[in-house]
Amino acid sequence: MLDKSIPHIRVIMVKSDTADYPRFELPEGFVFRGYEPGFENAWAELIFETEQAETLEKAREIFTKEFLESPEDLERRCLFVIEESSGRIAATASLWYGDLFGEVMQRIHWVATRPEYQGKGLVKALMTRLLDIYNELGCKGFIYLTSQTWSYKALNLYSRFGFRPYLGPKPVNWKYDDPGDFEKKNEEAWKLVEMKISGYEKAKTSGY
């Protein structure tokens, strides 16, 4: 879940060695499924339930805007995790296109797990599968993702897959901050994330 008790700052992570990452399988009772017509409704519900969109209608608009420009790629690149016993969609994530750095590159995009399925390792399995797809498609160059300080637990997970904080100049198509503020806010964001992750890991170790 999002931690809204801290300042909200957008961040970027990048991964250069796209052949090196851990392997995680789905737990028993869950399977992968590529996008099928109608899944956009469950996708929108997931995004809304995980507070990544203010309304369900806004989540539907996001799917239309960001994914339906390349519908031929949806089945392969937009993944869902299905609970076999109920047929319910539990999680989603995509390997999609992004031009954050001024050219079309690959990105991990719109990762979400229904609250009741969190903690089961679904996102770890999704990350493994999406990086597999990246390599199966013969993609080149580094891969990136965008997130926020509120999602520091997810950022910690992404670091296990070799994603590292982006600490360079403002990307050409970054649209979230006023000109000239990016590097200062980025440094502030990663200091905050590091502090929160450190506390989170200590709490897990101590059992609290």
CYANA upper distance limits for C-alpha pairs under 8 A (distance plus 0.5 A):
  1 MET  CA     50 THR  CA      7.46
  1 MET  CA    115 PRO  CA      7.91
  1 MET  CA    151 SER  CA      7.93
  2 LEU  CA     50 THR  CA      8.40
  2 LEU  CA     51 GLU  CA      8.23
  2 LEU  CA    150 TRP  CA      5.68
  2 LEU  CA    151 SER  CA      5.95
  3 ASP  CA    150 TRP  CA      5.27
  3 ASP  CA    151 SER  CA      7.20
  4 LYS  CA      8 HIS  CA      7.89
  4 LYS  CA    150 TRP  CA      6.30
  6 ILE  CA    149 THR  CA      8.08
  6 ILE  CA    150 TRP  CA      7.23
  7 PRO  CA    149 THR  CA      7.67
  7 PRO  CA    150 TRP  CA      8.00
  8 HIS  CA    148 GLN  CA      6.99
  8 HIS  CA    149 THR  CA      6.16
  8 HIS  CA    150 TRP  CA      6.53
  9 ILE  CA    148 GLN  CA      5.96
  9 ILE  CA    149 THR  CA      6.00
  9 ILE  CA    150 TRP  CA      8.31
  9 ILE  CA    185 LYS  CA      7.80
  9 ILE  CA    186 ASN  CA      8.19
  9 ILE  CA    189 ALA  CA      6.53
 10 ARG  CA    146 THR  CA      7.68
 10 ARG  CA    147 SER  CA      6.28
 10 ARG  CA    148 GLN  CA      4.69
 10 ARG  CA    149 THR  CA      7.02
 10 ARG  CA    176 TYR  CA      7.85
 10 ARG  CA    186 ASN  CA      8.37
 10 ARG  CA    189 ALA  CA      8.25
 11 VAL  CA    146 THR  CA      6.23
 11 VAL  CA    147 SER  CA      5.81
 11 VAL  CA    148 GLN  CA      5.70
 11 VAL  CA    149 THR  CA      7.57
 11 VAL  CA    165 PRO  CA      8.21
 11 VAL  CA    166 TYR  CA      8.15
 11 VAL  CA    186 ASN  CA      7.18
 11 VAL  CA    189 ALA  CA      7.70
 11 VAL  CA    190 TRP  CA      8.46
 12 ILE  CA    144 TYR  CA      7.59
 12 ILE  CA    145 LEU  CA      6.32
 12 ILE  CA    146 THR  CA      4.97
 12 ILE  CA    147 SER  CA      6.76
 12 ILE  CA    165 PRO  CA      6.70
 12 ILE  CA    166 TYR  CA      5.92
 13 MET  CA    144 TYR  CA      6.09
 13 MET  CA    145 LEU  CA      5.91
 13 MET  CA    146 THR  CA      6.85
 13 MET  CA    147 SER  CA      8.50
 13 MET  CA    163 PHE  CA      6.12
 13 MET  CA    164 ARG  CA      5.63
 13 MET  CA    165 PRO  CA      5.06
 13 MET  CA    166 TYR  CA      5.66
 14 VAL  CA    142 PHE  CA      7.21
 14 VAL  CA    143 ILE  CA      6.28
 14 VAL  CA    144 TYR  CA      4.77
 14 VAL  CA    145 LEU  CA      7.06
 14 VAL  CA    163 PHE  CA      5.59
 14 VAL  CA    164 ARG  CA      5.87
 14 VAL  CA    165 PRO  CA      7.02
 14 VAL  CA    166 TYR  CA      6.61
 15 LYS  CA    142 PHE  CA      6.00
 15 LYS  CA    143 ILE  CA      5.82
 15 LYS  CA    144 TYR  CA      6.67
 15 LYS  CA    162 GLY  CA      6.38
 15 LYS  CA    163 PHE  CA      5.01
 15 LYS  CA    164 ARG  CA      6.79
 16 SER  CA    141 GLY  CA      7.46
 16 SER  CA    142 PHE  CA      4.95
 16 SER  CA    143 ILE  CA      7.19
 16 SER  CA    163 PHE  CA      8.44
 17 ASP  CA    142 PHE  CA      7.66
 17 ASP  CA    162 GLY  CA      8.08
 18 THR  CA    131 LEU  CA      7.75
 18 THR  CA    135 ASN  CA      8.14
 18 THR  CA    142 PHE  CA      7.29
 18 THR  CA    143 ILE  CA      7.79
 19 ALA  CA    135 ASN  CA      7.77
 20 ASP  CA    161 PHE  CA      8.37
 20 ASP  CA    162 GLY  CA      8.07
 21 TYR  CA    128 THR  CA      7.77
 21 TYR  CA    131 LEU  CA      8.47
 21 TYR  CA    160 ARG  CA      8.35
 21 TYR  CA    161 PHE  CA      5.56
 21 TYR  CA    162 GLY  CA      7.06
 22 PRO  CA    128 THR  CA      7.36
 22 PRO  CA    160 ARG  CA      8.12
 22 PRO  CA    161 PHE  CA      6.75
 23 ARG  CA    125 ALA  CA      7.89
 23 ARG  CA    128 THR  CA      6.15
 24 PHE  CA    124 LYS  CA      6.51
 24 PHE  CA    125 ALA  CA      5.27
 24 PHE  CA    128 THR  CA      6.64
 25 GLU  CA    124 LYS  CA      8.41
 25 GLU  CA    125 ALA  CA      5.58
 25 GLU  CA    128 THR  CA      8.46
 26 LEU  CA     30 PHE  CA      6.66
 26 LEU  CA     31 VAL  CA      7.39
 26 LEU  CA    121 GLY  CA      7.53
 26 LEU  CA    122 LEU  CA      6.59
 26 LEU  CA    125 ALA  CA      5.94
 27 PRO  CA    120 LYS  CA      7.73
 27 PRO  CA    121 GLY  CA      7.78
 27 PRO  CA    122 LEU  CA      8.05
 29 GLY  CA     83 GLU  CA      6.50
 29 GLY  CA     84 GLU  CA      6.00
 29 GLY  CA     85 SER  CA      7.48
 30 PHE  CA     81 VAL  CA      6.96
 30 PHE  CA     82 ILE  CA      5.98
 30 PHE  CA     83 GLU  CA      5.12
 30 PHE  CA     84 GLU  CA      6.07
 31 VAL  CA     81 VAL  CA      6.14
 31 VAL  CA     82 ILE  CA      5.82
 31 VAL  CA     83 GLU  CA      7.23
 31 VAL  CA     84 GLU  CA      7.35
 32 PHE  CA     79 LEU  CA      7.28
 32 PHE  CA     80 PHE  CA      6.25
 32 PHE  CA     81 VAL  CA      5.24
 32 PHE  CA     82 ILE  CA      6.75
 33 ARG  CA     79 LEU  CA      6.42
 33 ARG  CA     80 PHE  CA      5.68
 33 ARG  CA     81 VAL  CA      6.70
 33 ARG  CA     82 ILE  CA      7.37
 34 GLY  CA     74 LEU  CA      7.88
 34 GLY  CA     75 GLU  CA      5.12
 34 GLY  CA     76 ARG  CA      6.40
 34 GLY  CA     77 ARG  CA      7.75
 34 GLY  CA     78 CYS  CA      6.48
 34 GLY  CA     79 LEU  CA      5.24
 34 GLY  CA     80 PHE  CA      6.57
 35 TYR  CA     39 PHE  CA      6.74
 35 TYR  CA     74 LEU  CA      6.25
 35 TYR  CA     75 GLU  CA      4.96
 35 TYR  CA     76 ARG  CA      7.92
 35 TYR  CA     77 ARG  CA      8.49
 35 TYR  CA     78 CYS  CA      6.15
 35 TYR  CA     79 LEU  CA      6.61
 35 TYR  CA     80 PHE  CA      7.45
 36 GLU  CA     75 GLU  CA      7.11
 38 GLY  CA     42 ALA  CA      8.20
 39 PHE  CA     43 TRP  CA      6.62
 40 GLU  CA     44 ALA  CA      6.59
 40 GLU  CA     60 ARG  CA      7.73
 40 GLU  CA     63 PHE  CA      7.38
 41 ASN  CA     45 GLU  CA      6.84
 41 ASN  CA     60 ARG  CA      7.66
 42 ALA  CA     46 LEU  CA      6.67
 42 ALA  CA     89 ILE  CA      7.33
 43 TRP  CA     47 ILE  CA      6.79
 43 TRP  CA     63 PHE  CA      8.37
 43 TRP  CA     92 THR  CA      7.71
 44 ALA  CA     48 PHE  CA      6.61
 44 ALA  CA     56 LEU  CA      6.68
 44 ALA  CA     57 GLU  CA      8.39
 44 ALA  CA     59 ALA  CA      5.31
 44 ALA  CA     60 ARG  CA      5.75
 44 ALA  CA     63 PHE  CA      7.71
 45 GLU  CA     49 GLU  CA      6.43
 45 GLU  CA     56 LEU  CA      6.86
 45 GLU  CA     59 ALA  CA      7.99
 46 LEU  CA     50 THR  CA      6.65
 46 LEU  CA     91 ALA  CA      7.87
 46 LEU  CA     92 THR  CA      8.46
 46 LEU  CA    112 ALA  CA      6.86
 46 LEU  CA    113 THR  CA      7.27
 46 LEU  CA    114 ARG  CA      6.52
 47 ILE  CA     51 GLU  CA      6.90
 47 ILE  CA     52 GLN  CA      5.78
 47 ILE  CA     53 ALA  CA      6.58
 47 ILE  CA     59 ALA  CA      6.78
 47 ILE  CA    110 TRP  CA      8.39
 47 ILE  CA    112 ALA  CA      6.89
 48 PHE  CA     52 GLN  CA      6.31
 48 PHE  CA     53 ALA  CA      5.54
 48 PHE  CA     54 GLU  CA      7.15
 48 PHE  CA     55 THR  CA      6.66
 48 PHE  CA     56 LEU  CA      6.06
 48 PHE  CA     59 ALA  CA      6.78
 49 GLU  CA    114 ARG  CA      7.36
 49 GLU  CA    115 PRO  CA      8.18
 50 THR  CA    112 ALA  CA      7.18
 50 THR  CA    113 THR  CA      7.76
 50 THR  CA    114 ARG  CA      7.29
 50 THR  CA    115 PRO  CA      7.64
 53 ALA  CA     58 LYS  CA      6.69
 53 ALA  CA     59 ALA  CA      6.02
 54 GLU  CA     58 LYS  CA      7.13
 54 GLU  CA     59 ALA  CA      8.22
 55 THR  CA     59 ALA  CA      6.93
 56 LEU  CA     60 ARG  CA      6.88
 57 GLU  CA     61 GLU  CA      6.81
 58 LYS  CA     62 ILE  CA      6.77
 59 ALA  CA     63 PHE  CA      6.94
 60 ARG  CA     64 THR  CA      6.87
 61 GLU  CA     65 LYS  CA      6.58
 62 ILE  CA     66 GLU  CA      6.38
 63 PHE  CA     67 PHE  CA      5.98
 63 PHE  CA     68 LEU  CA      7.54
 64 THR  CA     68 LEU  CA      5.63
 64 THR  CA     69 GLU  CA      8.21
 65 LYS  CA     69 GLU  CA      7.42
 67 PHE  CA     71 PRO  CA      7.11
 67 PHE  CA     74 LEU  CA      7.70
 70 SER  CA     74 LEU  CA      7.58
 73 ASP  CA     77 ARG  CA      6.44
 73 ASP  CA     78 CYS  CA      8.32
 74 LEU  CA     78 CYS  CA      5.62
 75 GLU  CA     79 LEU  CA      7.97
 77 ARG  CA     94 SER  CA      6.03
 77 ARG  CA     95 LEU  CA      5.66
 77 ARG  CA     96 TRP  CA      7.08
 77 ARG  CA    130 LEU  CA      8.10
 77 ARG  CA    133 ILE  CA      8.13
 78 CYS  CA     92 THR  CA      7.97
 78 CYS  CA     93 ALA  CA      6.78
 78 CYS  CA     94 SER  CA      4.86
 78 CYS  CA     95 LEU  CA      7.05
 78 CYS  CA     96 TRP  CA      8.24
 79 LEU  CA     92 THR  CA      6.08
 79 LEU  CA     93 ALA  CA      6.09
 79 LEU  CA     94 SER  CA      6.28
 79 LEU  CA    126 LEU  CA      8.18
 80 PHE  CA     89 ILE  CA      7.09
 80 PHE  CA     90 ALA  CA      7.90
 80 PHE  CA     91 ALA  CA      6.19
 80 PHE  CA     92 THR  CA      4.88
 80 PHE  CA     93 ALA  CA      7.28
 81 VAL  CA     89 ILE  CA      6.33
 81 VAL  CA     90 ALA  CA      6.02
 81 VAL  CA     91 ALA  CA      5.57
 81 VAL  CA     92 THR  CA      6.68
 81 VAL  CA    122 LEU  CA      7.86
 81 VAL  CA    126 LEU  CA      8.48
 82 ILE  CA     87 GLY  CA      6.44
 82 ILE  CA     88 ARG  CA      6.10
 82 ILE  CA     89 ILE  CA      5.07
 82 ILE  CA     90 ALA  CA      6.20
 82 ILE  CA     91 ALA  CA      7.95
 83 GLU  CA     87 GLY  CA      5.82
 83 GLU  CA     88 ARG  CA      5.86
 83 GLU  CA     89 ILE  CA      6.90
 83 GLU  CA     90 ALA  CA      6.94
 84 GLU  CA     88 ARG  CA      7.93
 90 ALA  CA    113 THR  CA      6.41
 90 ALA  CA    114 ARG  CA      6.08
 90 ALA  CA    117 TYR  CA      6.81
 91 ALA  CA    111 VAL  CA      8.19
 91 ALA  CA    112 ALA  CA      6.05
 91 ALA  CA    113 THR  CA      4.63
 91 ALA  CA    114 ARG  CA      6.66
 91 ALA  CA    117 TYR  CA      8.41
 91 ALA  CA    122 LEU  CA      7.43
 91 ALA  CA    123 VAL  CA      7.92
 92 THR  CA    110 TRP  CA      7.98
 92 THR  CA    111 VAL  CA      6.27
 92 THR  CA    112 ALA  CA      5.95
 92 THR  CA    113 THR  CA      7.04
 92 THR  CA    126 LEU  CA      8.16
 93 ALA  CA    108 ILE  CA      7.70
 93 ALA  CA    109 HIS  CA      6.61
 93 ALA  CA    110 TRP  CA      6.01
 93 ALA  CA    111 VAL  CA      4.80
 93 ALA  CA    112 ALA  CA      7.02
 93 ALA  CA    123 VAL  CA      8.40
 93 ALA  CA    126 LEU  CA      7.19
 93 ALA  CA    127 MET  CA      8.45
 94 SER  CA    108 ILE  CA      6.30
 94 SER  CA    109 HIS  CA      5.56
 94 SER  CA    110 TRP  CA      6.95
 94 SER  CA    111 VAL  CA      7.60
 94 SER  CA    130 LEU  CA      7.50
 95 LEU  CA    106 GLN  CA      7.16
 95 LEU  CA    107 ARG  CA      6.21
 95 LEU  CA    108 ILE  CA      5.42
 95 LEU  CA    109 HIS  CA      6.59
 95 LEU  CA    130 LEU  CA      6.48
 95 LEU  CA    133 ILE  CA      8.42
 95 LEU  CA    134 TYR  CA      7.86
 96 TRP  CA    106 GLN  CA      6.25
 96 TRP  CA    107 ARG  CA      5.87
 96 TRP  CA    108 ILE  CA      6.88
 96 TRP  CA    109 HIS  CA      6.68
 97 TYR  CA    104 VAL  CA      6.72
 97 TYR  CA    105 MET  CA      6.17
 97 TYR  CA    106 GLN  CA      5.45
 97 TYR  CA    107 ARG  CA      6.45
 98 GLY  CA    103 GLU  CA      8.22
 98 GLY  CA    104 VAL  CA      5.94
 98 GLY  CA    105 MET  CA      5.86
 98 GLY  CA    106 GLN  CA      6.61
 98 GLY  CA    107 ARG  CA      6.67
 99 ASP  CA    103 GLU  CA      5.34
 99 ASP  CA    104 VAL  CA      5.04
 99 ASP  CA    105 MET  CA      6.59
 99 ASP  CA    173 ASN  CA      7.45
100 LEU  CA    104 VAL  CA      8.37
100 LEU  CA    171 PRO  CA      6.64
100 LEU  CA    172 VAL  CA      7.00
100 LEU  CA    173 ASN  CA      5.28
100 LEU  CA    174 TRP  CA      6.67
101 PHE  CA    171 PRO  CA      5.64
101 PHE  CA    172 VAL  CA      6.03
101 PHE  CA    173 ASN  CA      6.74
102 GLY  CA    171 PRO  CA      8.03
102 GLY  CA    172 VAL  CA      6.22
102 GLY  CA    173 ASN  CA      6.87
105 MET  CA    141 GLY  CA      8.22
105 MET  CA    142 PHE  CA      8.35
105 MET  CA    143 ILE  CA      7.46
106 GLN  CA    139 CYS  CA      8.24
106 GLN  CA    142 PHE  CA      8.12
106 GLN  CA    143 ILE  CA      5.76
106 GLN  CA    144 TYR  CA      7.25
107 ARG  CA    143 ILE  CA      5.87
107 ARG  CA    144 TYR  CA      5.26
107 ARG  CA    145 LEU  CA      5.81
108 ILE  CA    130 LEU  CA      8.30
108 ILE  CA    143 ILE  CA      8.01
108 ILE  CA    144 TYR  CA      6.90
108 ILE  CA    145 LEU  CA      5.62
109 HIS  CA    145 LEU  CA      7.03
109 HIS  CA    146 THR  CA      8.26
111 VAL  CA    123 VAL  CA      8.08
112 ALA  CA    123 VAL  CA      8.36
113 THR  CA    117 TYR  CA      6.96
113 THR  CA    118 GLN  CA      6.56
113 THR  CA    122 LEU  CA      8.12
113 THR  CA    123 VAL  CA      7.87
114 ARG  CA    118 GLN  CA      6.99
117 TYR  CA    122 LEU  CA      8.44
118 GLN  CA    122 LEU  CA      8.00
121 GLY  CA    125 ALA  CA      6.96
122 LEU  CA    126 LEU  CA      6.69
123 VAL  CA    127 MET  CA      6.55
124 LYS  CA    128 THR  CA      6.88
124 LYS  CA    157 LEU  CA      8.10
125 ALA  CA    129 ARG  CA      6.74
126 LEU  CA    130 LEU  CA      6.54
127 MET  CA    131 LEU  CA      6.69
127 MET  CA    161 PHE  CA      8.36
128 THR  CA    132 ASP  CA      6.70
129 ARG  CA    133 ILE  CA      6.76
130 LEU  CA    134 TYR  CA      6.70
131 LEU  CA    135 ASN  CA      6.91
132 ASP  CA    136 GLU  CA      6.58
133 ILE  CA    137 LEU  CA      6.51
134 TYR  CA    138 GLY  CA      7.08
134 TYR  CA    139 CYS  CA      6.16
135 ASN  CA    139 CYS  CA      6.47
144 TYR  CA    163 PHE  CA      8.20
147 SER  CA    151 SER  CA      7.40
147 SER  CA    155 LEU  CA      8.16
148 GLN  CA    152 TYR  CA      7.79
149 THR  CA    189 ALA  CA      6.86
149 THR  CA    190 TRP  CA      8.34
149 THR  CA    192 LEU  CA      7.94
149 THR  CA    193 VAL  CA      6.52
151 SER  CA    155 LEU  CA      6.84
152 TYR  CA    156 ASN  CA      6.62
152 TYR  CA    193 VAL  CA      6.24
152 TYR  CA    196 LYS  CA      7.57
152 TYR  CA    197 ILE  CA      7.03
153 LYS  CA    157 LEU  CA      6.96
153 LYS  CA    197 ILE  CA      7.35
154 ALA  CA    158 TYR  CA      6.73
155 LEU  CA    159 SER  CA      6.76
156 ASN  CA    160 ARG  CA      7.34
156 ASN  CA    197 ILE  CA      7.35
157 LEU  CA    161 PHE  CA      7.68
158 TYR  CA    162 GLY  CA      7.36
158 TYR  CA    163 PHE  CA      6.13
159 SER  CA    163 PHE  CA      5.23
159 SER  CA    164 ARG  CA      6.58
165 PRO  CA    190 TRP  CA      7.94
167 LEU  CA    183 GLU  CA      8.01
167 LEU  CA    186 ASN  CA      7.67
167 LEU  CA    187 GLU  CA      7.98
168 GLY  CA    183 GLU  CA      7.98
169 PRO  CA    182 PHE  CA      7.97
169 PRO  CA    183 GLU  CA      6.87
170 LYS  CA    174 TRP  CA      7.08
170 LYS  CA    182 PHE  CA      6.24
170 LYS  CA    183 GLU  CA      7.27
177 ASP  CA    181 ASP  CA      6.89
177 ASP  CA    182 PHE  CA      6.78
178 ASP  CA    182 PHE  CA      7.90
181 ASP  CA    185 LYS  CA      6.57
182 PHE  CA    186 ASN  CA      6.32
183 GLU  CA    187 GLU  CA      6.64
184 LYS  CA    188 GLU  CA      6.81
185 LYS  CA    189 ALA  CA      6.50
186 ASN  CA    190 TRP  CA      6.82
187 GLU  CA    191 LYS  CA      6.81
188 GLU  CA    192 LEU  CA      6.77
189 ALA  CA    193 VAL  CA      6.66
190 TRP  CA    194 GLU  CA      6.47
191 LYS  CA    195 MET  CA      6.74
192 LEU  CA    196 LYS  CA      6.73
193 VAL  CA    197 ILE  CA      6.51
194 GLU  CA    198 SER  CA      6.57
195 MET  CA    199 GLY  CA      6.87
196 LYS  CA    200 TYR  CA      6.56
197 ILE  CA    201 GLU  CA      6.53
198 SER  CA    202 LYS  CA      6.71
199 GLY  CA    203 ALA  CA      6.64
200 TYR  CA    204 LYS  CA      6.84
201 GLU  CA    205 THR  CA      6.71
202 LYS  CA    206 SER  CA      6.64
203 ALA  CA    207 GLY  CA      6.53
203 ALA  CA    208 TYR  CA      5.63
204 LYS  CA    208 TYR  CA      6.64
